[in-house]
């Protein structure tokens, strides 16, 4: 039976849109996407932008609402339609649409497409999840982060798009706020991209640049994505209302509002993730039957400022202060309550900056960065202690940010050599950020010597593929040898396991 999905947040009813608008060129230059899959549906996304790099940030669209049609079918040729509907693309949201589709069957593949302005979009493939009370046999997904356009080609996404995945998790730094002039791709960009992103029009241009990459668009089209942000979607190392350089929080909140709106305009996010000025609710939980819960964190919006000047330090008592928070009280209590209530076999935390300790001193001292959880030790210890005390069966944290691959044990207290292992963390490298990278760097040798809980290090580019079933979790570190020129092959650098009921990493 054909039906109509929900209307996009903040838009007028589709019947009031100008369905007769004819667009002179393809408006689907930024691709299509689906996200936040559930047992009965997904959210779809596209943005109409025939000229996505127009300096005014409007994407070459007229300043009027435009009707967008969508279709969902069980086959690629759309002979077996199950949903058809219309939504309105408005100038206020850069002509983006986010129809939330419900009433689909669980654990099924569907195909979707859009029509607007006399043009037909590419076809996307998505998948619903198993119902919350079901017991699926397995799940295969990938996670990625950190894709600085200027640092290299998105070859890793070409390989990810060819995988057989149920979903993709993106852990932040989808874009970087820096101006893009000189870059490792050997091309000169338009002057409109040379300045740093600070306002809405400029953030829209940055998304337009990043989404100009066909491999990224294909990875979006092939799988539903679960997304969050880290710092660079706004500004490097921001903390709550405090910008990196300590400027007046008033202008920074305006910048944050622009950044969050642009993120929503370019991501397959549901209505609860529609920003309200400089605030957005990004932490959320998505079940995959009783097999796994994805608990997506927001480690930027509610945190205290970084301890001891946001630096590397060996002497910083402030980072142990029990009053300091990375999550904020409300989000932290929500996470802990989820530990107690969830029936899932695997608790998966989607986390932005490494939770485990990253000591940089192979000697008796401890030297750490204060931007990640090492700057918020008491809250980290409470989180891990609660997971242990409430009987979380398998705690696995997936993390971005670091531009390196790690596999390590999560310890209840890193200051106690005899502290029990309570979980595992897998830190995934960047898609491009940092350039080509290397397998085992000098920094990697130092980390392995200084951190006995670290079982694996790699400094190449790529993504992480995960297969999890009732008995074990397998992490495959998928790497490419270079990104500063196209065409790199992909290989699995290492595969690391977590056994059901056995905390920590099995190498």
C-alpha positions in Angstrom: 0.0 0.0 0.0 1.4 3.4 -0.9 1.6 6.1 1.8 3.1 9.5 2.6 5.9 10.0 5.0 6.2 12.8 7.5 6.9 16.4 6.4 10.4 17.9 6.8 11.0 19.8 10.0 10.5 23.6 9.6 8.9 23.4 6.2 5.6 24.4 4.8 3.1 21.7 3.6 4.2 20.3 0.3 1.0 21.4 -1.5 2.0 25.1 -0.9 5.3 24.6 -2.7 5.9 25.7 -6.2 5.7 22.3 -7.9 5.9 24.0 -11.3 9.4 25.3 -10.7 11.7 24.0 -13.5 15.4 23.9 -12.7 17.7 24.4 -15.6 20.3 21.9 -14.3 20.6 18.9 -12.0 19.7 19.9 -8.4 21.0 16.6 -6.9 24.7 17.6 -7.1 25.2 16.9 -3.4 23.8 13.4 -3.6 21.2 11.6 -1.5 21.3 9.8 1.8 19.5 7.9 4.5 20.1 7.7 8.2 19.2 6.8 11.8 17.6 3.5 10.7 14.9 2.0 12.9 12.9 -1.2 12.8 10.1 0.5 10.8 11.9 3.1 8.8 14.6 5.6 8.1 15.0 9.3 7.5 15.9 10.3 3.9 17.8 13.3 2.8 18.7 15.5 -0.1 19.5 19.1 -0.8 18.6 20.8 -4.0 21.7 22.7 -5.2 22.4 23.0 -8.9 25.3 25.3 -8.1 26.6 24.2 -4.7 29.6 26.5 -4.7 27.8 29.8 -5.4 29.3 32.2 -3.0 26.0 33.3 -1.5 25.5 29.7 -0.1 22.0 29.3 -1.8 23.2 26.6 -4.1 21.9 28.3 -7.3 18.3 27.9 -6.2 15.5 30.4 -6.5 14.2 32.0 -3.3 11.0 30.0 -3.3 9.8 26.7 -1.8 10.0 23.8 -4.2 8.1 20.6 -4.1 10.2 17.4 -3.8 8.8 14.0 -4.5 10.2 10.7 -3.1 9.6 7.1 -3.9 10.6 3.9 -1.9 10.6 0.5 -3.4 11.8 -3.1 -2.7 13.5 -3.2 -6.0 16.0 -1.0 -7.8 13.7 -0.5 -10.8 10.9 0.8 -8.6 8.3 -1.7 -9.9 7.3 -2.6 -6.3 6.6 0.8 -4.7 5.9 0.8 -1.0 5.9 4.5 -0.2 5.5 7.7 -2.2 5.2 11.2 -0.9 6.1 14.8 -1.2 8.0 17.3 1.0 8.8 20.9 0.7 12.4 22.3 0.2 12.5 25.8 1.5 15.2 28.5 1.2 15.3 28.8 5.0 16.9 25.3 5.2 18.9 25.7 1.9 16.3 23.6 0.1 17.2 20.5 2.1 14.5 17.9 2.9 14.4 15.2 5.6 11.3 13.0 5.1 11.0 10.5 8.0 9.6 7.3 6.6 7.7 4.8 8.8 5.7 1.7 8.3 8.4 -0.3 6.6 9.3 -3.9 7.4 12.2 -4.6 9.8 15.6 -5.8 8.7 14.9 -5.2 5.0 16.6 -3.5 2.1 14.8 -0.7 0.3 15.6 1.6 -2.6 14.7 5.3 -2.8 14.9 8.3 -5.1 13.7 11.9 -5.4 12.2 14.1 -8.1 12.3 17.9 -8.2 12.4 20.6 -10.8 12.0 18.2 -13.7 15.0 16.1 -12.6 15.4 12.6 -11.1 18.0 11.9 -8.4 20.3 8.9 -8.3 18.9 5.8 -6.6 19.8 5.1 -3.0 19.9 1.9 -1.0 19.0 1.8 2.6 18.1 -0.8 5.3 15.8 -0.9 8.3 17.1 -2.5 11.5 15.7 -5.5 13.3 12.9 -4.7 15.8 14.1 -3.8 19.3 12.9 -7.1 20.8 14.3 -9.4 18.2 17.5 -11.4 18.3 19.4 -10.9 15.0 22.3 -13.2 14.3 24.8 -10.6 13.3 25.6 -7.0 12.2 28.2 -5.6 9.9 29.0 -1.9 9.9 31.8 0.5 9.3 32.8 3.6 11.1 34.9 6.6 9.9 35.9 10.1 10.8 38.1 13.1 10.0 38.0 13.8 6.2 39.9 17.0 5.6 39.2 17.6 1.9 42.5 19.5 1.3 44.6 16.6 2.7 43.8 14.0 0.1 41.4 11.9 -2.0 38.4 10.1 -0.6 39.6 6.7 -1.9 38.7 5.0 1.4 35.0 5.8 0.7 35.3 4.1 -2.7 36.2 0.9 -0.9 33.7 1.4 1.9 30.9 1.8 -0.7 31.8 -1.6 -2.2 31.5 -3.4 1.2 28.4 -5.4 2.3 27.3 -3.3 5.2 24.2 -2.8 7.2 25.0 0.7 8.2 27.8 3.3 8.6 28.6 5.3 11.7 30.4 8.7 11.3 32.1 9.9 14.4 32.8 13.5 13.5 35.0 16.0 11.7 32.9 15.5 8.6 34.4 18.7 7.5 37.1 21.1 8.6 36.4 24.8 9.2 39.7 26.0 7.7 39.9 27.9 4.5 40.9 25.7 1.5 43.5 27.3 -0.8 46.6 25.3 -1.0 46.1 21.5 -0.6 47.6 18.1 -1.3 45.4 17.5 -4.2 47.4 19.9 -6.3 44.4 22.1 -7.3 43.6 25.8 -6.6 40.1 26.4 -5.2 37.8 29.3 -5.9 38.6 32.4 -3.7 35.2 32.0 -2.0 36.7 28.9 -0.3 39.9 30.6 0.9 38.5 32.1 4.1 37.7 30.2 7.3 34.1 29.2 7.9 32.3 31.4 10.4 28.9 32.2 9.0 26.0 30.1 7.4 26.8 30.9 3.8 30.4 29.8 4.2 29.6 26.6 6.1 27.2 25.7 3.2 30.0 26.2 0.7 32.3 24.0 2.8 29.7 21.2 2.8 29.3 21.8 -1.0 33.0 21.3 -1.5 33.2 18.1 0.6 30.1 16.6 -0.9 31.5 17.3 -4.4 33.4 14.0 -3.9 31.7 11.1 -5.7 33.1 8.4 -3.3 31.5 10.2 -0.3 28.2 10.5 -2.1 28.3 6.9 -3.1 28.9 5.7 0.5 25.9 7.8 1.6 23.7 6.4 -1.2 24.6 2.7 -0.4 24.0 2.6 3.3 22.1 4.4 6.1 24.4 6.5 8.3 24.3 7.3 12.0 26.1 10.7 12.4 27.4 12.9 15.1 29.9 15.8 15.2 33.2 16.5 16.9 35.0 19.9 16.9 35.8 20.9 13.3 32.2 21.0 12.2 32.3 24.3 14.2 35.9 25.2 15.3 38.9 23.3 16.5 38.8 22.2 20.1 35.8 24.2 21.1 34.3 23.4 24.5 30.7 24.3 25.3 30.3 28.1 24.9 34.1 28.6 24.8 35.8 28.9 21.5 39.4 27.7 20.9 41.1 31.0 21.4 39.0 32.2 24.3 37.1 35.0 22.4 33.7 36.5 23.5 31.2 33.6 23.7 28.5 35.8 22.1 29.9 35.7 18.5 30.9 32.1 19.1 27.4 31.0 19.8 26.3 32.7 16.6 29.0 30.8 14.8 27.8 27.5 16.5 24.2 28.2 15.4 25.3 28.6 11.8 27.5 25.5 11.9 24.7 23.4 13.4 22.2 24.6 10.9 24.5 23.8 8.0 25.2 20.3 9.5 21.4 19.6 9.6 21.0 20.9 6.1 23.6 18.4 4.8 22.9 15.3 6.9 20.3 12.6 7.2 19.1 13.6 10.6 15.6 13.3 12.2 13.4 16.1 13.5 14.8 15.9 17.1 18.2 16.9 15.7 16.9 20.1 14.2 19.0 22.8 15.9 17.4 25.5 18.0 19.9 28.4 17.5 23.2 27.4 19.0 21.8 24.2 20.6 21.1 20.8 19.2 20.3 17.4 20.7 22.7 15.0 19.1 23.1 12.3 21.8 20.6 9.5 21.1 20.4 5.7 21.2 19.6 3.4 18.3 18.9 -0.3 19.0 19.8 -3.1 16.6 17.5 -5.7 18.0 18.8 -7.2 21.3 22.2 -7.6 19.7 23.5 -4.1 20.1 22.7 -0.6 21.2 24.4 2.4 19.5 24.7 5.1 22.1 25.8 8.2 20.3 27.6 10.8 22.5 28.1 14.5 22.2 31.4 15.3 23.8 31.6 19.0 22.8 28.4 20.9 23.6 28.2 20.3 27.4 31.8 20.1 28.4 33.9 22.2 30.8 36.8 24.0 29.2 39.9 21.9 28.7 42.2 21.6 31.8 45.5 23.4 32.1 45.3 25.3 28.9 44.3 22.6 26.4 47.8 21.2 26.0 50.0 18.2 26.6 50.8 18.0 30.3 52.5 15.8 32.8 51.5 17.9 35.8 47.8 19.0 35.8 45.9 18.3 39.0 42.8 20.0 37.5 42.2 17.1 35.1 41.3 14.9 38.2 38.8 17.3 39.6 35.6 15.4 40.2 33.4 18.4 39.3 34.8 18.5 35.8 32.5 17.1 33.0 32.9 16.2 29.4 29.3 15.0 28.9 27.3 17.3 31.2 25.2 16.0 34.0 22.0 15.4 31.9 23.7 13.5 29.2 25.9 11.5 31.6 22.8 10.4 33.7 21.1 9.4 30.4 24.1 7.3 29.4 24.3 5.6 32.9 20.5 5.0 32.9 20.9 3.3 29.5 23.5 1.0 31.0 21.1 -0.2 33.6 18.1 -0.6 31.3 19.4 -1.8 28.0 18.8 -5.5 27.2 21.5 -5.4 24.4 24.3 -7.9 24.4 26.8 -5.3 23.1 26.8 -1.7 24.3 28.4 0.4 21.6 29.4 4.0 22.5 29.8 6.3 19.5 32.5 8.6 20.9 34.5 11.5 19.5 37.8 11.7 21.4 39.7 8.7 22.9 38.2 7.4 26.2 41.3 5.3 27.1 44.4 6.9 28.5 47.0 8.0 25.9 50.2 8.4 27.9 53.1 9.9 25.8 55.8 9.2 28.4 57.3 5.7 28.2 59.0 6.3 31.5 57.4 6.4 35.0 55.6 9.7 34.4 52.2 10.3 32.7 51.9 12.9 29.9 48.6 13.3 28.2 46.5 15.7 26.1 43.7 17.4 28.0 41.2 17.7 25.2 40.0 14.1 25.2 38.9 12.1 28.2 42.3 12.2 29.8 41.4 15.8 30.8 38.2 14.6 32.5 39.5 11.6 34.5 37.0 11.5 37.3 34.0 11.4 34.9 35.8 8.7 32.8 36.3 6.6 35.9 32.7 7.0 36.9 31.4 6.0 33.5 33.6 2.9 33.4 32.9 2.0 37.0 29.1 2.3 36.4 29.4 0.1 33.3 31.2 -2.5 35.4 28.9 -2.3 38.5 25.7 -2.4 36.5 26.7 -5.6 34.7 27.1 -4.3 31.2 27.7 -7.5 29.3 30.0 -6.1 26.6 31.1 -2.5 26.5 32.8 -1.5 23.3 33.7 2.1 22.4 34.2 3.3 18.8 36.1 6.5 18.5 37.4 9.0 15.9 39.5 12.2 16.1 43.1 10.8 16.4 44.0 10.0 12.7 45.4 6.7 14.0 44.1 3.2 14.5 44.2 1.8 18.1 42.9 -1.3 19.8 43.1 -1.2 23.6 41.6 -2.2 26.9 39.5 0.2 28.9 40.6 0.1 32.5 38.4 1.0 35.5 41.2 3.3 36.8 44.4 3.9 34.8 46.2 5.1 37.9 45.9 1.6 39.4 48.0 -1.0 37.7 45.7 -3.7 39.1 42.5 -2.1 38.0 40.2 -4.5 36.1 39.5 -4.3 32.4 35.9 -3.3 31.9 35.7 -2.9 28.1 37.4 -2.4 24.8 37.9 0.7 22.6 38.7 0.9 18.9 40.0 4.2 17.7 39.6 4.6 13.9 42.0 6.5 11.7 41.0 9.4 9.4 39.7 9.2 5.8 42.3 11.8 4.7 43.2 14.1 7.6 47.0 14.2 8.0 47.9 13.1 4.5 49.3 9.7 3.6 50.3 8.5 7.1 52.5 5.5 7.9 52.1 2.0 9.4 54.1 2.3 12.6 55.4 5.8 13.3 57.8 6.9 16.0 54.8 8.2 17.9 53.2 4.8 17.6 56.3 3.1 19.1 56.1 5.6 22.0 52.5 4.9 22.6 52.9 1.1 22.6 55.8 1.5 25.1 53.9 3.9 27.4 50.4 2.2 27.4 50.4 -1.5 28.3 46.6 -1.5 27.6 47.3 -0.7 23.9 47.3 -3.8 21.9 47.6 -2.4 18.3 48.7 0.8 16.6 48.6 1.9 13.0 49.0 5.4 11.4 47.6 4.9 7.9 44.4 6.2 6.4 41.1 4.3 6.0 38.1 3.2 7.9 37.1 0.4 10.3 34.8 -2.5 9.5 33.1 -4.4 12.2 31.2 -7.7 12.3 29.5 -8.6 15.5 27.3 -11.6 16.4 26.2 -13.2 19.6 29.6 -14.7 20.4 32.2 -12.2 19.3 33.1 -8.8 17.9 35.6 -8.6 15.1 37.3 -5.3 14.1 39.0 -5.0 10.8 41.3 -2.0 10.3 40.9 -1.3 6.6 43.8 0.9 5.3 45.0 2.5 2.1 48.8 3.2 1.5 48.3 6.8 0.3 45.6 9.5 -0.2 47.6 12.3 -1.9 46.9 10.7 -5.2 43.9 8.7 -6.3 43.6 4.9 -6.9 45.0 3.5 -3.7 44.2 -0.2 -3.0 42.7 -1.2 0.3 43.8 -4.0 2.7 43.0 -5.2 6.2 46.0 -4.2 8.3 44.8 -6.2 11.3 41.7 -8.0 12.7 41.1 -7.8 16.4 38.5 -9.6 18.5 36.3 -9.2 21.6 34.8 -12.3 23.0 31.3 -12.2 24.4 31.5 -11.8 28.2 35.3 -11.3 28.2 36.1 -7.6 28.7 38.9 -6.2 26.6 40.7 -6.8 23.3 41.9 -10.2 22.1 44.8 -9.9 19.6 
